[in-house]
Amino acid sequence: MNKSDLIDAMAADAGISKAAAKKALDSFTDNVANTMSKGGRVSLVGFGTFSTSERAAREGRNPQTGKKIQIPAKTVAKFKAGSELTAKL
């Protein structure tokens, strides 16, 4: 399912226009991204939790040359599925 399929499904389920469903989905994704960029968490009980994690700097290798390279530290997004979502899988 891609974004437009999700918008279509949301509009049909909620009985709203596709424009309203797109606006709601965009608002959700923007708010989750903004909260996570500030180091916060978004918890949806039963569905899951969006959060961030710090990945430490480490040494890696270029697979073509075998040369050692330094991989910098960075912040990555995480999602932990909730119990209701896990039960549906």
KADAGI-V830464 format. One record per residue. RES is the residue in three letters. PHI is phi in degrees with one decimal (999 if undefined). Layout:
BEGIN
RES_PHI, RES_PHI
END
This chain:
BEGIN
MET_999, ASN_-104.5, LYS_-60.2, SER_-67.2, ASP_-64.6, LEU_-65.2, ILE_-61.6, ASP_-59.8, ALA_-65.7, MET_-62.4, ALA_-63.4, ALA_-67.0, ASP_-65.9, ALA_-90.5, GLY_68.4, ILE_-122.0, SER_-73.6, LYS_-64.8, ALA_-63.5, ALA_-68.0, ALA_-65.7, LYS_-64.4, LYS_-62.5, ALA_-67.1, LEU_-66.1, ASP_-62.2, SER_-62.8, PHE_-60.4, THR_-65.6, ASP_-63.9, ASN_-68.1, VAL_-64.2, ALA_-62.9, ASN_-64.1, THR_-64.4, MET_-68.0, SER_-66.0, LYS_-92.0, GLY_88.2, GLY_-86.2, ARG_-123.4, VAL_-121.4, SER_-111.6, LEU_-114.6, VAL_-53.8, GLY_89.1, PHE_-93.2, GLY_160.3, THR_-128.7, PHE_-97.3, SER_-151.9, THR_-120.9, SER_-143.3, GLU_-90.8, ARG_-103.3, ALA_-70.5, ALA_-66.9, ARG_-152.7, GLU_-98.6, GLY_-130.1, ARG_-131.6, ASN_-73.5, PRO_-65.9, GLN_-80.6, THR_-106.4, GLY_80.8, LYS_-69.2, LYS_-72.0, ILE_-133.0, GLN_-98.4, ILE_-96.3, PRO_-71.9, ALA_-68.6, LYS_-157.8, THR_-96.9, VAL_-122.7, ALA_-82.9, LYS_-130.6, PHE_-137.3, LYS_-115.9, ALA_-67.5, GLY_-83.7, SER_-65.1, GLU_-66.7, LEU_-64.9, THR_-62.2, ALA_-66.4, LYS_-76.6, LEU_-83.6
END
